[in-house]
């Protein structure tokens, strides 16, 4: 590896540190115990890494083969605008994730798993720092009225409810969310970072390798505890059951699928050389990968319950249970995890606000669909703001009082008010719920 290491200008580096003190108060505790839990790994450092020696030619799109851009001002205006949007969205997700994880970090049953999540949060801080560095080291004035300082300030002032992507506006309800989020939502992050690794904008591409190395640990921080929980559930543990894990999967997978963008889109990013795949292609690959994760968890459940079975026997038994949807050798279909249908509980993309059930079944009316959702989503989640917002939009769409496009676009809006953001202008941003227009 040939990496360079740089830092934000002092004012903004200090701003990130102040942000960290608010939303990641256990940061110093992590560093104090780093060698205890991660003795073989380099000590964490808050900085921007760039990997040198990567491909210098555009790798996809209409400009394939041309030299990669080192300055946004040399790009086409629309190309630069799309790139800027991606950087800001990526930064928002990194900081937003930390805010979500902090809610339930202390609820972990195992200290080791708690430290895994804490390390993940610190690395997400570094990822956000990396994106802020991209904003600050280039001139974006051709495609944005905001200065780099304003953009940094805006991002650091976002809170849960005002982030760019919906998955980062959902509160965590328990440590099951921390783990499931890593397994599912960080997996989307892996796809996004992998695609951006070939970006026509060289600084973006060079930022990705170290982020991807760290993202691999984030996935493990989700999958490894899930494996342990499945094995314990097979021994009738009362702490975290397969039903708990299933409902968390149902809660987060729809949000993960939506992070790829509308299934009909993505062609512009491919054409501009910013990503190698359209949205639908990446989304389908992601769904297939999660399906393999779920299968692995079920295999581990069966092996823990029926220790006398060998590998091929376990695989065969799982397939038989899934195909026949019954009980085989004391293991019922309901005991296992199942991947929700791709259209289930969606509010973005082609399936937005369709009444598609967890198993792909169609519902005729909103009332029966909501009863179905109540059976398949976590109780604590259904009592929160995000689900309430979804139900209001779903009801409006199917009653004809709200157009589908309005519902899809109904995200929290942002407005400036006086405040105490640690950046230069002391501005903070707050979420304001929009009032959707009603049809006459």
Phi, psi and omega per residue, in radians:
X1 nan 2.362 3.063
X2 -2.143 1.627 -3.042
X3 -2.011 2.530 2.963
X4 -1.750 2.745 -3.118
X5 -2.295 2.196 3.137
X6 -2.391 2.973 3.139
X7 -2.275 2.758 3.011
X8 -1.140 2.742 2.971
X9 -0.894 2.617 -2.978
X10 -0.896 -0.773 -3.104
X11 -0.993 -0.753 -3.056
X12 -1.470 -0.502 2.998
X13 -1.078 -0.775 3.112
X14 -1.131 -0.603 3.106
X15 -1.090 -0.717 3.109
X16 -1.154 -0.681 3.113
X17 -1.107 -0.687 3.095
X18 -1.167 -0.691 3.067
X19 -1.054 -0.759 3.129
X20 -1.046 -0.705 -3.136
X21 -1.083 -0.532 -3.130
X22 -1.432 -0.824 -2.981
X23 -1.814 -0.156 3.093
X24 -2.393 1.091 -3.042
X25 -1.166 -0.300 3.139
X26 -1.566 0.185 -3.086
X27 -0.983 -0.884 -3.111
X28 -1.147 -0.620 3.089
X29 -1.083 -0.673 3.076
X30 -1.070 -0.847 -3.106
X31 -1.116 -0.640 3.126
X32 -1.119 -0.528 -3.093
X33 -1.884 0.194 -3.076
X34 -0.984 -0.847 -3.067
X35 -1.175 -0.420 3.114
X36 -1.228 -0.735 -3.045
X37 -1.758 -0.411 -3.099
X38 -2.342 1.007 -3.023
X39 -1.138 -0.390 -3.089
X40 -1.671 -0.069 -3.049
X41 -1.833 2.552 3.107
X42 -1.024 2.529 -3.126
X43 -1.129 2.453 -3.100
X44 -1.099 2.492 3.086
X45 -2.459 2.303 3.132
X46 -1.493 1.794 -3.113
X47 -2.850 3.120 3.063
X48 -1.889 2.099 3.093
X49 -1.701 2.479 3.010
X50 -2.310 2.304 -3.136
X51 -1.623 2.148 -3.121
X52 -1.556 2.840 3.062
X53 1.426 0.238 3.109
X54 -1.404 3.001 -3.134
X55 -0.974 2.285 -3.089
X56 -1.741 -0.002 3.124
X57 -1.899 2.556 3.108
X58 -1.077 2.292 -2.931
X59 -1.763 -0.134 3.110
X60 -2.734 2.919 3.070
X61 1.550 -3.006 -3.049
X62 -1.184 -0.417 -3.115
X63 -1.756 0.284 -3.103
X64 -0.910 2.307 3.137
X65 1.693 -0.340 3.085
X66 -1.347 2.793 3.100
X67 -1.088 2.496 3.089
X68 -1.199 2.681 -3.123
X69 -1.427 2.426 3.050
X70 -1.855 -0.226 3.118
X71 -2.327 2.369 -3.129
X72 -1.127 -0.507 -3.126
X73 -1.145 -0.284 3.114
X74 -1.549 -0.116 -3.102
X75 -1.564 2.837 2.986
X76 -1.077 2.613 -3.062
X77 -1.006 -0.821 -3.132
X78 -1.153 -0.646 3.112
X79 -1.108 -0.803 3.123
X80 -1.147 -0.648 3.130
X81 -1.130 -0.758 3.089
X82 -1.088 -0.723 3.136
X83 -1.100 -0.789 3.136
X84 -1.056 -0.753 3.097
X85 -1.036 -0.683 3.141
X86 -1.176 -0.702 -3.134
X87 -1.142 -0.792 -3.141
X88 -1.129 -0.708 3.117
X89 -1.129 -0.726 3.125
X90 -1.094 -0.761 3.115
X91 -1.071 -0.761 -3.139
X92 -1.041 -0.738 -3.118
X93 -1.133 -0.681 -3.091
X94 -1.124 -0.863 3.135
X95 -1.225 -0.636 3.122
X96 -1.100 -0.676 3.129
X97 -1.051 -0.721 3.140
X98 -1.080 -0.754 3.137
X99 -1.071 -0.664 3.122
X100 -1.203 -0.840 -3.088
X101 -1.093 -0.578 -3.090
X102 -1.095 -0.486 -3.096
X103 -1.032 -0.648 -2.990
X104 -2.221 0.202 -3.118
X105 -0.978 -0.707 -3.069
X106 -1.269 -0.112 -3.065
X107 -1.604 0.091 3.131
X108 -1.130 2.468 3.103
X109 -1.408 -0.485 -3.093
X110 -2.007 2.298 -3.109
X111 -1.111 -0.651 3.141
X112 -1.054 -0.806 -3.140
X113 -1.129 -0.595 3.094
X114 -1.114 -0.733 3.124
X115 -1.215 -0.560 3.054
X116 -1.067 -0.810 3.133
X117 -1.149 -0.678 3.128
X118 -1.099 -0.730 3.066
X119 -1.090 -0.763 3.108
X120 -0.998 -0.732 -3.139
X121 -1.107 -0.731 3.104
X122 -1.093 -0.696 3.137
X123 -1.240 -0.568 3.029
X124 -1.126 -0.629 3.058
X125 -1.049 -0.750 3.111
X126 -1.151 -0.649 3.101
X127 -1.107 -0.757 3.076
X128 -1.095 -0.714 3.087
X129 -1.021 -0.720 3.136
X130 -1.059 -0.758 -3.138
X131 -1.205 -0.673 3.080
X132 -1.089 -0.619 3.107
X133 -1.101 -0.681 3.094
X134 -1.115 -0.650 3.129
X135 -1.189 -0.637 -3.021
X136 -1.481 -0.458 -3.030
X137 -1.539 -0.091 -3.131
X138 -2.163 2.944 3.126
X139 -1.833 1.979 -3.088
X140 -1.837 0.238 -3.020
X141 -1.106 -0.388 -3.133
X142 -1.226 -0.396 -3.073
X143 -2.195 0.076 -3.138
X144 -2.607 2.422 3.051
X145 -1.397 -0.235 3.113
X146 -1.418 2.499 2.962
X147 -1.353 2.901 3.059
X148 -1.015 -0.686 3.123
X149 -1.075 -0.731 3.132
X150 -1.114 -0.693 -3.119
X151 -1.178 -0.711 3.082
X152 -1.077 -0.780 -3.123
X153 -1.094 -0.733 3.117
X154 -1.042 -0.820 -3.080
X155 -1.157 -0.753 -3.131
X156 -1.205 -0.302 -3.132
X157 -1.606 -0.119 3.128
X158 -1.257 2.560 3.060
X159 -2.293 2.975 3.107
X160 -0.958 2.131 -3.054
X161 1.989 -0.297 -3.124
X162 -2.235 0.219 3.106
X163 -1.358 2.863 -2.980
X164 -1.237 -0.703 -3.110
X165 -1.797 2.443 -3.022
X166 -1.036 -0.616 -3.094
X167 -1.050 -0.395 -3.068
X168 -1.716 0.202 3.055
X169 -1.987 0.233 -3.113
X170 -1.836 2.183 3.138
X171 -1.216 2.580 2.997
X172 -1.464 2.532 -3.112
X173 -1.919 -0.408 -3.140
X174 -2.808 3.054 3.131
X175 -1.180 -0.305 3.025
X176 -1.058 -0.612 3.075
X177 -1.149 -0.743 3.118
X178 -0.942 -0.836 -3.068
X179 -1.253 -0.825 -3.115
X180 -1.113 -0.662 3.089
X181 -1.022 -0.783 3.107
X182 -1.078 -0.752 -3.090
X183 -1.189 -0.581 -3.036
X184 -1.848 -0.937 -3.038
X185 -1.320 -0.694 3.045
X186 -1.144 -0.407 3.058
X187 -1.201 -0.642 3.008
X188 -1.076 -0.733 3.101
X189 -0.999 -0.697 3.100
X190 -1.041 -0.738 3.121
X191 -1.123 -0.781 -3.108
X192 -1.120 -0.767 3.138
X193 -1.149 -0.675 3.117
X194 -1.101 -0.703 3.126
X195 -1.217 -0.675 -3.126
X196 -1.295 -0.195 3.090
X197 -1.140 -0.382 3.124
X198 -1.822 0.272 -3.076
X199 -0.949 2.508 3.074
X200 -1.192 -0.259 3.077
X201 -1.623 1.886 -2.969
X202 -1.019 -0.751 3.114
X203 -1.028 -0.599 3.093
X204 -1.175 -0.838 -3.136
X205 -1.042 -0.724 -3.116
X206 -1.238 -0.320 3.118
X207 -1.404 -0.312 -2.953
X208 -1.381 -0.682 -3.023
X209 -0.967 -0.834 3.138
X210 -1.166 -0.643 3.090
X211 -1.089 -0.674 3.125
X212 -1.182 -0.665 3.089
X213 -1.061 -0.748 3.137
X214 -1.239 -0.588 3.140
X215 -1.130 -0.509 3.107
X216 -1.085 -0.666 3.078
X217 -1.172 -0.631 -3.132
X218 -1.085 -0.703 3.102
X219 -1.116 -0.729 3.128
X220 -1.114 -0.599 3.118
X221 -1.140 -0.307 3.052
X222 -1.672 -0.844 -3.006
X223 -1.256 -0.734 -3.082
X224 -1.076 -0.842 3.063
X225 -1.076 -0.650 3.089
X226 -1.052 -0.711 3.093
X227 -1.080 -0.761 3.130
X228 -1.100 -0.744 -3.111
X229 -1.147 -0.667 3.118
X230 -1.121 -0.723 3.141
X231 -1.161 -0.668 3.089
X232 -1.215 -0.659 3.114
X233 -1.089 -0.601 3.116
X234 -1.129 -0.412 3.095
X235 -1.696 0.352 3.069
X236 1.158 0.626 3.040
X237 -1.104 2.455 -3.125
X238 -1.638 -0.036 -3.023
X239 -1.408 -1.077 -3.140
X240 -2.233 1.943 -3.065
X241 -1.653 2.948 3.073
X242 -1.121 -0.521 3.091
X243 -1.139 -0.691 3.081
X244 -1.082 -0.779 -3.130
X245 -1.184 -0.660 3.127
X246 -1.097 -0.773 -3.127
X247 -1.164 -0.615 3.071
X248 -1.168 -0.674 3.068
X249 -1.080 -0.732 3.120
X250 -1.124 -0.597 -3.131
X251 -1.227 -0.732 -2.954
X252 -1.699 -0.516 -3.092
X253 -1.052 -0.764 3.100
X254 -1.011 -0.667 3.135
X255 -1.211 -0.625 3.090
X256 -1.118 -0.768 3.127
X257 -1.058 -0.646 -3.107
X258 -1.252 -0.341 -3.137
X259 -1.174 -0.300 3.099
X260 -1.385 -0.178 -3.095
X261 1.594 3.037 3.139
X262 -0.983 2.367 -3.087
X263 -1.038 -0.372 -3.117
X264 -1.533 -0.054 -3.020
X265 -1.910 -2.983 3.117
X266 1.764 -0.229 -3.100
X267 -1.131 -0.567 -3.132
X268 -1.135 -0.766 3.118
X269 -1.091 -0.650 3.099
X270 -1.176 -0.780 -3.127
X271 -1.063 -0.661 -3.139
X272 -1.428 -0.063 3.119
X273 1.380 0.309 -3.110
X274 -1.529 -0.460 3.088
X275 -2.559 2.652 -3.104
X276 -1.589 -0.146 -3.085
X277 -2.296 2.558 2.999
X278 -1.303 2.923 -3.031
X279 -1.033 -0.829 -3.057
X280 -1.100 -0.711 -3.125
X281 -1.114 -0.813 3.131
X282 -1.138 -0.709 -3.135
X283 -1.086 -0.751 -3.139
X284 -1.142 -0.703 3.100
X285 -1.115 -0.696 3.097
X286 -1.080 -0.813 -3.122
X287 -1.058 -0.730 3.113
X288 -1.143 -0.619 3.120
X289 -1.202 -0.733 3.088
X290 -1.107 -0.631 3.094
X291 -1.031 -0.677 3.100
X292 -1.186 -0.654 3.093
X293 -1.090 -0.781 3.130
X294 -1.094 -0.714 3.121
X295 -1.101 -0.756 3.118
X296 -1.042 -0.725 3.129
X297 -1.116 -0.696 3.117
X298 -1.174 -0.663 3.085
X299 -1.048 -0.763 -3.135
X300 -1.157 -0.610 3.079
X301 -1.091 -0.836 -3.106
X302 -1.137 -0.736 -3.132
X303 -1.129 -0.604 3.114
X304 -1.253 -0.552 -3.137
X305 -1.430 -0.715 -3.082
X306 -2.095 1.373 -3.027
X307 -1.163 -0.296 -3.110
X308 -1.357 -0.242 -3.106
X309 -1.391 2.490 3.016
X310 -1.534 -3.102 -3.053
X311 -1.041 -0.869 -3.105
X312 -1.171 -0.613 3.108
X313 -1.161 -0.679 3.107
X314 -1.118 -0.787 3.122
X315 -1.059 -0.775 -3.110
X316 -1.134 -0.708 3.135
X317 -1.145 -0.741 3.116
X318 -1.047 -0.807 -3.139
X319 -1.069 -0.688 -3.130
X320 -1.155 -0.739 3.122
X321 -1.129 -0.748 -3.129
X322 -1.173 -0.682 -3.115
X323 -1.230 -0.766 -3.034
X324 -1.629 -0.236 3.120
X325 0.906 0.868 3.130
X326 -2.416 -2.846 -3.135
X327 -1.820 2.284 3.107
X328 -2.306 2.189 3.088
X329 0.913 0.775 3.063
X330 1.304 0.097 3.104
X331 -1.922 2.071 -3.111
X332 -1.604 2.723 3.066
X333 -0.969 -0.662 -3.118
X334 -1.231 -0.291 3.132
X335 -1.314 -0.327 -3.008
X336 -1.699 2.936 3.039
X337 -1.538 2.591 3.139
X338 -2.406 2.488 -3.126
X339 -1.371 2.155 3.095
X340 -1.088 2.699 3.083
X341 -1.061 2.579 -3.086
X342 -1.080 -0.428 -3.106
X343 -1.638 -0.050 -3.072
X344 -1.193 2.296 2.945
X345 0.972 0.732 -3.098
X346 -1.725 2.547 3.077
X347 -2.233 0.054 3.076
X348 -2.372 2.754 3.073
X349 1.428 -2.956 -3.096
X350 -1.019 -0.715 -3.105
X351 -1.442 0.170 -3.006
X352 -0.949 2.180 3.047
X353 1.059 0.380 2.983
X354 -1.385 2.634 -3.103
X355 -1.579 1.132 -3.113
X356 -1.817 2.216 -3.077
X357 -1.360 3.014 -3.118
X358 -0.974 -0.625 -3.100
X359 -1.767 0.208 3.119
X360 1.643 -0.009 -3.131
X361 -1.271 2.666 -3.125
X362 -1.735 2.431 3.103
X363 -1.962 2.540 -3.055
X364 -1.541 -0.458 -3.075
X365 -2.457 2.760 -3.072
X366 -1.124 -0.696 -3.080
X367 -1.036 -0.816 -3.136
X368 -1.195 -0.564 3.123
X369 -1.189 -0.706 3.121
X370 -1.148 -0.604 3.046
X371 -1.086 -0.699 3.105
X372 -1.114 -0.782 3.131
X373 -1.086 -0.668 3.138
X374 -1.059 -0.505 -3.140
X375 -1.399 -0.401 -2.960
X376 -2.057 0.038 3.093
X377 -2.047 2.677 -3.126
X378 -1.054 2.460 -3.127
X379 -1.027 -0.787 -3.093
X380 -1.112 -0.629 3.123
X381 -1.153 -0.716 -3.095
X382 -1.154 -0.339 3.131
X383 -1.541 0.011 -3.052
X384 -1.740 3.099 -3.047
X385 -1.162 -0.692 -3.057
X386 -1.075 -0.797 -3.134
X387 -1.181 -0.675 3.102
X388 -1.041 -0.765 3.123
X389 -1.072 -0.751 3.119
X390 -1.073 -0.798 -3.107
X391 -1.098 -0.719 3.131
X392 -1.093 -0.743 3.133
X393 -1.211 -0.763 3.126
X394 -1.026 -0.790 3.136
X395 -1.115 -0.728 3.129
X396 -1.113 -0.719 3.139
X397 -1.125 -0.813 -3.028
X398 -1.433 -0.209 3.021
X399 -1.576 -0.153 -3.112
X400 1.471 0.039 -3.138
X401 -1.431 -0.242 -3.078
X402 -2.405 2.263 3.100
X403 -1.252 2.574 -3.107
X404 -1.008 -0.778 -3.128
X405 -1.052 -0.650 3.094
X406 -1.132 -0.724 -3.134
X407 -1.139 -0.734 -3.137
X408 -1.096 -0.620 -3.102
X409 -1.523 -0.032 -3.026
X410 -1.371 1.319 3.055
X411 -1.795 2.815 3.039
X412 -1.001 2.350 3.092
X413 -1.657 2.885 -3.089
X414 -2.125 2.436 3.041
X415 -2.444 2.641 -3.126
X416 -1.447 2.433 2.974
X417 -2.452 2.885 3.094
X418 -1.120 2.578 -3.114
X419 -3.011 -2.795 -3.002
X420 -2.305 0.750 3.042
X421 -1.048 2.430 -3.076
X422 -1.277 0.107 3.131
X423 -1.566 -2.943 -2.895
X424 -1.165 -0.655 -3.007
X425 -1.749 0.032 3.126
X426 0.911 0.983 3.106
X427 -2.087 2.404 3.013
X428 -2.111 2.844 -3.116
X429 -2.097 2.515 3.139
X430 -2.245 2.696 3.104
X431 -1.456 2.439 3.080
X432 -2.340 2.118 -3.109
X433 -1.223 2.172 -3.140
X434 -1.291 2.662 3.051
X435 -1.729 1.801 -3.093
X436 -1.085 2.513 3.112
X437 -1.258 2.433 3.134
X438 -1.694 2.525 3.013
X439 -1.228 2.489 3.109
X440 -1.125 nan nan
